[in-house]
Amino acid sequence: MPENPQQDAAAIPNNTTAGRAARFQRVTVPAVDALGDIARADKRLRNPVRARGGGIAPIATLDAEEGAGSVMAVVVRIEHGVVC
């Protein structure tokens, strides 16, 4: 994990494939840690969650940094046992 993820995030252009890939990695690693394996994390990231209004899959919001931040908020809720 980078020492300063916010600084690293700011260095990556928002609307590029590299930017989306970096945001995907930044949310996937903690999701796998929180859920125990990649299959469970993948399922959670690809299915809409109540915490996001029920109609949007978290992975669909990674085109912008704001979306990655909201996905991380869901991951933190999962880490703390809050059902999403």
VMD Tcl script that builds the backbone (N, CA, C; Angstrom):
set m [mol new atoms 252]
animate dup $m
set s [atomselect $m all]
$s set {name element resname resid chain x y z} {
  {N N MET 1 A 0.845 -1.176 0.000}
  {CA C MET 1 A 0.000 0.000 0.000}
  {C C MET 1 A 0.892 1.241 0.000}
  {N N PRO 2 A 0.592 2.239 -0.839}
  {CA C PRO 2 A 1.404 3.440 -0.888}
  {C C PRO 2 A 1.385 4.176 0.450}
  {N N GLU 3 A 2.444 4.946 0.703}
  {CA C GLU 3 A 2.501 5.689 1.953}
  {C C GLU 3 A 1.452 6.781 2.010}
  {N N ASN 4 A 1.175 7.436 0.900}
  {CA C ASN 4 A 0.178 8.493 0.856}
  {C C ASN 4 A -0.741 8.254 -0.337}
  {N N PRO 5 A -1.791 7.425 -0.168}
  {CA C PRO 5 A -2.662 7.080 -1.293}
  {C C PRO 5 A -3.360 8.285 -1.912}
  {N N GLN 6 A -3.683 9.310 -1.115}
  {CA C GLN 6 A -4.362 10.468 -1.680}
  {C C GLN 6 A -3.447 11.236 -2.618}
  {N N GLN 7 A -2.180 11.349 -2.261}
  {CA C GLN 7 A -1.221 12.016 -3.134}
  {C C GLN 7 A -1.053 11.205 -4.415}
  {N N ASP 8 A -0.946 9.882 -4.295}
  {CA C ASP 8 A -0.824 9.032 -5.475}
  {C C ASP 8 A -2.068 9.140 -6.347}
  {N N ALA 9 A -3.252 9.196 -5.743}
  {CA C ALA 9 A -4.498 9.307 -6.490}
  {C C ALA 9 A -4.541 10.614 -7.265}
  {N N ALA 10 A -4.056 11.680 -6.673}
  {CA C ALA 10 A -4.062 12.977 -7.335}
  {C C ALA 10 A -3.138 12.989 -8.549}
  {N N ALA 11 A -2.129 12.141 -8.565}
  {CA C ALA 11 A -1.169 12.110 -9.660}
  {C C ALA 11 A -1.698 11.353 -10.876}
  {N N ILE 12 A -2.777 10.596 -10.718}
  {CA C ILE 12 A -3.323 9.793 -11.806}
  {C C ILE 12 A -4.480 10.545 -12.455}
  {N N PRO 13 A -4.435 10.755 -13.771}
  {CA C PRO 13 A -5.542 11.436 -14.448}
  {C C PRO 13 A -6.866 10.705 -14.216}
  {N N ASN 14 A -7.923 11.474 -14.027}
  {CA C ASN 14 A -9.218 10.909 -13.672}
  {C C ASN 14 A -9.822 10.001 -14.734}
  {N N ASN 15 A -9.938 10.480 -15.948}
  {CA C ASN 15 A -10.695 9.756 -16.964}
  {C C ASN 15 A -9.802 8.984 -17.924}
  {N N THR 16 A -8.935 8.151 -17.380}
  {CA C THR 16 A -8.081 7.325 -18.213}
  {C C THR 16 A -8.203 5.883 -17.758}
  {N N THR 17 A -7.786 5.000 -18.627}
  {CA C THR 17 A -7.783 3.588 -18.257}
  {C C THR 17 A -6.861 3.355 -17.077}
  {N N ALA 18 A -5.714 4.028 -17.066}
  {CA C ALA 18 A -4.772 3.880 -15.950}
  {C C ALA 18 A -5.380 4.390 -14.648}
  {N N GLY 19 A -6.116 5.493 -14.731}
  {CA C GLY 19 A -6.759 6.030 -13.539}
  {C C GLY 19 A -7.807 5.087 -12.991}
  {N N ARG 20 A -8.622 4.538 -13.873}
  {CA C ARG 20 A -9.652 3.587 -13.442}
  {C C ARG 20 A -9.011 2.334 -12.854}
  {N N ALA 21 A -7.946 1.840 -13.485}
  {CA C ALA 21 A -7.258 0.645 -12.985}
  {C C ALA 21 A -6.659 0.895 -11.601}
  {N N ALA 22 A -6.091 2.077 -11.419}
  {CA C ALA 22 A -5.509 2.409 -10.113}
  {C C ALA 22 A -6.588 2.482 -9.040}
  {N N ARG 23 A -7.718 3.098 -9.363}
  {CA C ARG 23 A -8.824 3.174 -8.399}
  {C C ARG 23 A -9.387 1.787 -8.124}
  {N N PHE 24 A -9.484 0.953 -9.153}
  {CA C PHE 24 A -9.975 -0.419 -8.969}
  {C C PHE 24 A -9.080 -1.175 -7.988}
  {N N GLN 25 A -7.778 -1.068 -8.192}
  {CA C GLN 25 A -6.849 -1.754 -7.290}
  {C C GLN 25 A -6.955 -1.207 -5.875}
  {N N ARG 26 A -7.086 0.107 -5.766}
  {CA C ARG 26 A -7.134 0.739 -4.449}
  {C C ARG 26 A -8.365 0.321 -3.650}
  {N N VAL 27 A -9.484 0.007 -4.316}
  {CA C VAL 27 A -10.674 -0.432 -3.576}
  {C C VAL 27 A -10.756 -1.944 -3.469}
  {N N THR 28 A -10.163 -2.673 -4.425}
  {CA C THR 28 A -10.255 -4.132 -4.412}
  {C C THR 28 A -9.426 -4.749 -3.295}
  {N N VAL 29 A -8.222 -4.264 -3.085}
  {CA C VAL 29 A -7.353 -4.846 -2.053}
  {C C VAL 29 A -8.018 -4.785 -0.677}
  {N N PRO 30 A -8.538 -3.624 -0.228}
  {CA C PRO 30 A -9.206 -3.606 1.067}
  {C C PRO 30 A -10.500 -4.429 1.082}
  {N N ALA 31 A -11.206 -4.503 -0.058}
  {CA C ALA 31 A -12.427 -5.306 -0.115}
  {C C ALA 31 A -12.105 -6.783 0.072}
  {N N VAL 32 A -11.038 -7.260 -0.558}
  {CA C VAL 32 A -10.611 -8.657 -0.390}
  {C C VAL 32 A -10.212 -8.891 1.063}
  {N N ASP 33 A -9.485 -7.960 1.642}
  {CA C ASP 33 A -9.099 -8.090 3.053}
  {C C ASP 33 A -10.327 -8.159 3.955}
  {N N ALA 34 A -11.321 -7.311 3.695}
  {CA C ALA 34 A -12.517 -7.254 4.543}
  {C C ALA 34 A -13.404 -8.481 4.383}
  {N N LEU 35 A -13.472 -9.010 3.159}
  {CA C LEU 35 A -14.406 -10.107 2.884}
  {C C LEU 35 A -13.759 -11.478 2.879}
  {N N GLY 36 A -12.449 -11.530 2.899}
  {CA C GLY 36 A -11.765 -12.809 3.042}
  {C C GLY 36 A -11.292 -13.472 1.774}
  {N N ASP 37 A -11.917 -13.200 0.637}
  {CA C ASP 37 A -11.412 -13.771 -0.614}
  {C C ASP 37 A -11.877 -12.950 -1.807}
  {N N ILE 38 A -11.209 -13.164 -2.924}
  {CA C ILE 38 A -11.458 -12.343 -4.106}
  {C C ILE 38 A -12.839 -12.580 -4.706}
  {N N ALA 39 A -13.346 -13.805 -4.644}
  {CA C ALA 39 A -14.666 -14.091 -5.221}
  {C C ALA 39 A -15.759 -13.313 -4.485}
  {N N ARG 40 A -15.691 -13.282 -3.164}
  {CA C ARG 40 A -16.690 -12.539 -2.383}
  {C C ARG 40 A -16.559 -11.039 -2.625}
  {N N ALA 41 A -15.332 -10.541 -2.696}
  {CA C ALA 41 A -15.121 -9.123 -2.951}
  {C C ALA 41 A -15.636 -8.749 -4.342}
  {N N ASP 42 A -15.342 -9.577 -5.338}
  {CA C ASP 42 A -15.802 -9.323 -6.701}
  {C C ASP 42 A -17.328 -9.261 -6.749}
  {N N LYS 43 A -17.975 -10.193 -6.078}
  {CA C LYS 43 A -19.438 -10.216 -6.059}
  {C C LYS 43 A -19.993 -8.943 -5.423}
  {N N ARG 44 A -19.408 -8.515 -4.307}
  {CA C ARG 44 A -19.882 -7.311 -3.619}
  {C C ARG 44 A -19.656 -6.057 -4.454}
  {N N LEU 45 A -18.538 -5.999 -5.167}
  {CA C LEU 45 A -18.240 -4.816 -5.964}
  {C C LEU 45 A -19.074 -4.744 -7.242}
  {N N ARG 46 A -19.555 -5.869 -7.716}
  {CA C ARG 46 A -20.324 -5.893 -8.969}
  {C C ARG 46 A -21.837 -5.829 -8.774}
  {N N ASN 47 A -22.312 -6.011 -7.548}
  {CA C ASN 47 A -23.753 -5.978 -7.278}
  {C C ASN 47 A -24.139 -4.683 -6.580}
  {N N PRO 48 A -25.288 -4.111 -6.969}
  {CA C PRO 48 A -25.750 -2.887 -6.305}
  {C C PRO 48 A -25.901 -3.113 -4.804}
  {N N VAL 49 A -25.614 -2.065 -4.030}
  {CA C VAL 49 A -25.727 -2.164 -2.577}
  {C C VAL 49 A -26.679 -1.095 -2.055}
  {N N ARG 50 A -27.360 -1.420 -0.963}
  {CA C ARG 50 A -28.326 -0.488 -0.377}
  {C C ARG 50 A -27.680 0.829 0.022}
  {N N ALA 51 A -26.443 0.782 0.494}
  {CA C ALA 51 A -25.770 1.999 0.953}
  {C C ALA 51 A -25.561 2.998 -0.187}
  {N N ARG 52 A -25.632 2.544 -1.422}
  {CA C ARG 52 A -25.443 3.426 -2.580}
  {C C ARG 52 A -26.751 3.675 -3.310}
  {N N GLY 53 A -27.878 3.511 -2.637}
  {CA C GLY 53 A -29.164 3.768 -3.258}
  {C C GLY 53 A -29.772 2.552 -3.930}
  {N N GLY 54 A -29.086 1.424 -3.912}
  {CA C GLY 54 A -29.633 0.178 -4.415}
  {C C GLY 54 A -29.569 -0.036 -5.911}
  {N N GLY 55 A -29.280 0.979 -6.702}
  {CA C GLY 55 A -29.318 0.794 -8.135}
  {C C GLY 55 A -27.976 0.825 -8.843}
  {N N ILE 56 A -26.907 1.081 -8.107}
  {CA C ILE 56 A -25.600 1.238 -8.741}
  {C C ILE 56 A -24.604 0.261 -8.130}
  {N N ALA 57 A -23.928 -0.485 -8.993}
  {CA C ALA 57 A -22.860 -1.365 -8.520}
  {C C ALA 57 A -21.648 -0.503 -8.197}
  {N N PRO 58 A -20.996 -0.749 -7.077}
  {CA C PRO 58 A -19.834 0.062 -6.713}
  {C C PRO 58 A -18.780 0.151 -7.811}
  {N N ILE 59 A -18.524 -0.938 -8.490}
  {CA C ILE 59 A -17.484 -0.950 -9.520}
  {C C ILE 59 A -17.807 0.005 -10.672}
  {N N ALA 60 A -19.088 0.296 -10.868}
  {CA C ALA 60 A -19.500 1.178 -11.960}
  {C C ALA 60 A -19.162 2.635 -11.692}
  {N N THR 61 A -18.776 2.966 -10.471}
  {CA C THR 61 A -18.516 4.361 -10.132}
  {C C THR 61 A -17.037 4.724 -10.145}
  {N N LEU 62 A -16.187 3.823 -10.583}
  {CA C LEU 62 A -14.744 4.052 -10.490}
  {C C LEU 62 A -14.166 4.916 -11.605}
  {N N ASP 63 A -15.016 5.492 -12.454}
  {CA C ASP 63 A -14.514 6.375 -13.503}
  {C C ASP 63 A -13.975 7.679 -12.931}
  {N N ALA 64 A -14.411 8.033 -11.726}
  {CA C ALA 64 A -13.957 9.272 -11.087}
  {C C ALA 64 A -13.467 8.992 -9.674}
  {N N GLU 65 A -12.620 9.854 -9.189}
  {CA C GLU 65 A -12.065 9.704 -7.846}
  {C C GLU 65 A -13.162 9.727 -6.783}
  {N N GLU 66 A -14.204 10.514 -7.007}
  {CA C GLU 66 A -15.307 10.578 -6.051}
  {C C GLU 66 A -15.975 9.216 -5.898}
  {N N GLY 67 A -16.101 8.493 -6.994}
  {CA C GLY 67 A -16.693 7.157 -6.947}
  {C C GLY 67 A -15.845 6.204 -6.125}
  {N N ALA 68 A -14.526 6.286 -6.285}
  {CA C ALA 68 A -13.627 5.432 -5.502}
  {C C ALA 68 A -13.767 5.744 -4.020}
  {N N GLY 69 A -13.928 7.018 -3.692}
  {CA C GLY 69 A -14.110 7.401 -2.294}
  {C C GLY 69 A -15.384 6.837 -1.711}
  {N N SER 70 A -16.454 6.852 -2.494}
  {CA C SER 70 A -17.716 6.309 -1.982}
  {C C SER 70 A -17.658 4.785 -1.867}
  {N N VAL 71 A -16.930 4.130 -2.769}
  {CA C VAL 71 A -16.757 2.671 -2.660}
  {C C VAL 71 A -15.940 2.350 -1.414}
  {N N MET 72 A -14.906 3.128 -1.138}
  {CA C MET 72 A -14.114 2.902 0.069}
  {C C MET 72 A -14.969 3.085 1.312}
  {N N ALA 73 A -15.922 4.004 1.283}
  {CA C ALA 73 A -16.821 4.182 2.427}
  {C C ALA 73 A -17.641 2.917 2.657}
  {N N VAL 74 A -18.083 2.274 1.582}
  {CA C VAL 74 A -18.824 1.012 1.705}
  {C C VAL 74 A -17.908 -0.076 2.254}
  {N N VAL 75 A -16.666 -0.143 1.777}
  {CA C VAL 75 A -15.708 -1.142 2.260}
  {C C VAL 75 A -15.472 -0.958 3.761}
  {N N VAL 76 A -15.331 0.280 4.199}
  {CA C VAL 76 A -15.130 0.546 5.628}
  {C C VAL 76 A -16.338 0.072 6.425}
  {N N ARG 77 A -17.540 0.291 5.904}
  {CA C ARG 77 A -18.743 -0.206 6.587}
  {C C ARG 77 A -18.710 -1.726 6.710}
  {N N ILE 78 A -18.302 -2.385 5.647}
  {CA C ILE 78 A -18.202 -3.852 5.686}
  {C C ILE 78 A -17.171 -4.290 6.722}
  {N N GLU 79 A -16.035 -3.603 6.748}
  {CA C GLU 79 A -14.984 -3.934 7.722}
  {C C GLU 79 A -15.495 -3.818 9.154}
  {N N HIS 80 A -16.415 -2.883 9.385}
  {CA C HIS 80 A -16.925 -2.666 10.730}
  {C C HIS 80 A -18.229 -3.406 11.005}
  {N N GLY 81 A -18.613 -4.284 10.088}
  {CA C GLY 81 A -19.779 -5.132 10.318}
  {C C GLY 81 A -21.116 -4.501 10.011}
  {N N VAL 82 A -21.121 -3.354 9.345}
  {CA C VAL 82 A -22.372 -2.716 8.959}
  {C C VAL 82 A -22.837 -3.353 7.656}
  {N N VAL 83 A -24.045 -3.848 7.627}
  {CA C VAL 83 A -24.570 -4.510 6.425}
  {C C VAL 83 A -24.857 -3.470 5.373}
  {N N CYS 84 A -24.367 -3.733 4.164}
  {CA C CYS 84 A -24.575 -2.809 3.036}
  {C C CYS 84 A -25.366 -3.489 1.948}
}
mol reanalyze $m
mol bondsrecalc $m
mol representation Tube
mol addrep $m
